[in-house]
Amino acid sequence: MYNTVKILHSYWAYLVLLIIVLAVINSIIKRVGNKEYGAKDFRIALFALIVSHIQLLIGFVMYFVSPRFSLFSESGMGEIMKNSVDRLYLVEHPLVNILAIVLITMGYSKHKKKRISSAKFKTISIYYTIALVLLLSRIPWDSWMA
C-alpha cells in the first residue's frame, strides 16, 4: 500500500505545482494588466485549492503508512531531529506543506470577500505565491520520483 500511495503522492504533486503556478501567474498578470476578475479566474483559484487539499489527504495517508513513521516509537523525536533525512520526511515536509495549504485556503477565502478585481488578484497572488515557495522549499528533490 505504501508504494502505491507514494507514487500517487509524487505524481499528484506535479499537478498541484502546475495548477498553483498557473494560479499565481494568472493573478499577477491580470492584476498588472488591470483586468476584471471573472469566472475563469475563480475556477483556477478553486482548482488550486482542491488539488492541494487532495494532495494533503494523500500525504496524510502516506505519512501514517510510511515505514519511517515507526521511528517515532523506535528512536524518539530527539534522534529524528538529529537525522536530516528523517527530520525532512517526518517533521519539516509535513509541517511546512500543511502551512502552505493553510495559506492557500486563507488566500482563497479572503479573495472571495473582496469586491474589487485588483484586490482579489492581489490576495491570490500573495497567499498562493508564499504557499508555492513553501511547497518548493520542502520537496525532497533528491528522491522525488526515484
C-alpha positions in Angstrom: 0.0 0.0 0.0 2.8 2.4 0.9 4.4 2.2 -2.6 1.0 2.9 -4.3 0.3 5.9 -2.1 3.9 7.1 -2.6 3.5 7.0 -6.4 0.2 8.7 -6.2 1.5 11.4 -3.9 4.5 12.0 -6.2 2.6 12.2 -9.4 -0.2 14.3 -7.9 2.4 16.8 -6.7 3.2 17.7 -10.4 -0.5 18.6 -10.9 -0.5 20.6 -7.6 2.6 22.6 -8.6 1.4 23.2 -12.1 -2.0 24.5 -11.0 -0.6 26.7 -8.2 1.9 28.2 -10.6 -0.9 28.8 -13.1 -3.0 30.5 -10.4 -0.1 32.7 -9.3 0.9 33.7 -12.9 -2.7 34.3 -13.8 -3.3 36.5 -10.8 -0.1 38.5 -11.3 -0.6 39.1 -15.0 -4.3 40.1 -14.6 -3.5 42.4 -11.6 -0.7 44.1 -13.5 -2.9 44.3 -16.6 -5.8 45.7 -14.6 -8.2 43.1 -15.9 -11.6 42.2 -14.4 -11.9 39.1 -12.2 -14.0 36.5 -14.0 -15.4 33.0 -13.7 -12.2 31.5 -15.2 -10.1 33.2 -12.6 -12.4 31.9 -9.8 -12.1 28.4 -11.2 -8.3 28.5 -11.4 -8.1 29.6 -7.8 -10.7 27.0 -6.7 -9.0 24.2 -8.7 -5.6 25.1 -7.0 -7.4 24.8 -3.6 -9.0 21.5 -4.4 -5.9 19.7 -5.8 -3.8 21.0 -2.9 -6.3 19.6 -0.4 -6.4 16.3 -2.2 -2.6 16.2 -2.0 -2.8 16.9 1.7 -5.1 13.9 2.2 -2.9 11.7 0.1 0.0 12.9 2.2 -1.7 12.1 5.5 -2.3 8.6 4.3 1.3 8.2 3.1 2.6 9.7 6.4 0.9 7.2 8.6 1.6 4.1 6.4 5.2 5.1 5.9 7.9 2.8 7.3 9.5 5.9 8.7 6.5 6.6 10.9 7.7 3.8 13.3 10.8 5.8 14.0 8.8 7.9 16.5 8.4 5.0 18.8 11.7 3.3 18.0 14.1 6.2 18.1 12.2 9.1 19.6 11.9 12.7 18.5 15.4 13.6 19.6 17.0 11.1 17.2 14.7 12.0 14.4 15.7 15.7 14.8 19.4 14.7 14.6 19.0 12.9 11.3 18.4 15.5 8.5 16.6 13.0 6.2 14.3 11.7 8.8 13.6 15.2 10.0 12.7 16.3 6.5 10.3 13.4 5.9 8.7 13.3 9.4 8.8 16.9 10.6 9.7 19.6 8.0 7.9 18.3 4.9 4.6 17.7 6.6 4.5 20.8 8.8 5.7 23.3 6.1 3.3 21.8 3.5 0.4 21.9 5.9 1.2 25.6 6.5 1.3 26.1 2.7 -2.1 24.6 2.2 -3.4 26.7 5.1 -2.2 29.8 3.3 -3.8 28.6 0.1 -7.1 28.1 2.0 -6.8 31.5 3.6 -6.0 33.3 0.4 -8.9 31.6 -1.4 -11.3 32.5 1.5 -10.1 36.1 1.7 -10.2 36.7 -2.0 -13.9 35.8 -2.2 -14.7 38.6 0.3 -13.0 41.3 -1.9 -15.2 43.3 -4.2 -12.6 44.9 -6.4 -10.8 42.7 -9.1 -7.4 44.1 -8.3 -7.8 43.2 -4.6 -8.9 39.7 -5.5 -5.9 39.2 -7.7 -3.6 40.7 -5.1 -4.8 38.4 -2.4 -4.5 35.3 -4.5 -1.0 36.3 -5.8 0.3 37.0 -2.3 -1.0 33.9 -0.5 -0.6 31.5 -3.3 3.0 32.7 -4.0 4.1 32.3 -0.4 2.5 28.8 -0.3 4.3 27.9 -3.6 7.6 29.0 -2.2 7.0 26.9 1.0 6.0 23.9 -1.0 9.1 24.1 -3.2 11.3 24.6 -0.2 10.4 21.2 1.4 10.1 18.9 -1.6 12.7 16.1 -1.2 14.2 16.8 -4.6 16.9 14.1 -4.4 14.3 11.3 -4.0 11.3 12.7 -5.8 10.2 10.2 -8.4 13.2 8.0 -7.6 
